[in-house]
Amino acid sequence: MISERRLVANFLELVQVDSPSGRERKLADLLKEKLLSLGLFVQEDKAGQKMGGTTGNLIARTSDFSQRDRLFLCAHMDTVEPGQGIKPLVEKGIIRAKGNTVLGADDKAGIAVILEAVQVIKEEGWFDRCGLVVVFTIWEEGGLYGAKNLYYTSSRVPLGYVLDCDGPPGTIVIQAPSQDKITATIKGRAAHAGINPEEGLNAIYVCAHAIARMSLGRLDEETTANIGLISGGRATNIVPEAVYLEGETRSLNETKRQKQTEEICGILKETAASFGAKACINTETIYPGFCLSEEAPVVQVAVKAAQSLGLTPRLKKSGGGSDANIFNSQGIPTANLGLGMQKVHTTEEFIRVADLVTSARYMVEIIKKTAEGNL
């Protein structure tokens, strides 16, 4: 059965190991030890080498390659900043961080839950027949880069779950958006701001006019757009010759996302041209969206497992991406499951001990139902 004490101790240990994106080596080494001690076969891929990181993704199995994989579980090792030197505090059943850091429940709660579930299925004799694959990815934050570069034969597993959602246990994300990243440089002309400003062309001024024309924020129930980073200028006495900006568009509807990206790029080009400036623009689709049928086996297993524990299944459309986006695009039907982590990506992040325990019980039930062939 689930050991609350062991689960919480594991979680507290994990969050105190620094693992910013691209620098997850210490955590990966710790997790290798834990996975091996549980009797799993563990590999590390070369994703980190491809991206200049310190470690690759970890791939662990309850059986060797001669057995059929039945189930794929994933959580990511990296955390957002400020996420170094985390000091967790447990008080009145709630875990949060002391000081000015995130807690790191996103996504070390997912890792702790998976480790506890594996421990329980081993103790209860399900280990050799569950066909479980555990993946701990790197560099999820900011681009899902670990999942994109994961070395894994996707055709060998029928379904998967990512544990990386802020809803309560029983939350099942069945649809998530695609995302485009937009980067642009608006080039004006430098001049002395006090002596001959009329000879300059203020790139920041041009950029401001362009942004003022854009539709940003929530555009409809499926689509959002944002300009999130702007930098430019060298000094107050110089008319700024260039400004750099980054933005994004997301939508559950591919056509809407493409249209919004095109609209933002068009506004940047048109506005720059109207002032005699130039806009150099790049766009990249960071990840594809996914949509799972409510009747899909991956959804039904999660629904039935929740019901068997007395949880209310909540099928959800998400506005955020996760490793599940990548795995679905690679042929592994994958849902993202809620863990109860709250206020993620802020220094107010917290998770309830009760939600950790319930999530671990839920994961054990999913593993058992998959092993029984309830697909």
Buried (B, 14 or more C-beta within 10 A) or exposed (E): EBBBEBBBEBBBBBBEBBBBBBBBBBBBEBBBEBBEEBEBBBBBBEBBEEBEBBBBBBBBBBBEEEBEBBBBBBBBBBBBEBBEEBEBEEEEEBBBBEEEBBBBBBBBBBBBBBBBBBBBBBEEEBBEBBBBBBBBBBBBBEBBBBBBBBEBEBEBBBBBBBBBBBBBBBBBBBBBBBBBBBBBBBBBBBBEBEEEBEEBBBBBBBBEBBBEEBEBEEBEEBBBBBBEEBEBBEEEEBBBBBBBBBBBBBBBBEEBBBBBBEBBBEBBBEBBEEBEBBBBBEBEBBBBBBEBEEEBBBBBBBBBBBEEEEBEBBBBEBBBBBBBBBBBBBEBBBBBBBBBBBBBBEBEBBBBBEBBBBBBBBBBBBBBBBBEEEB
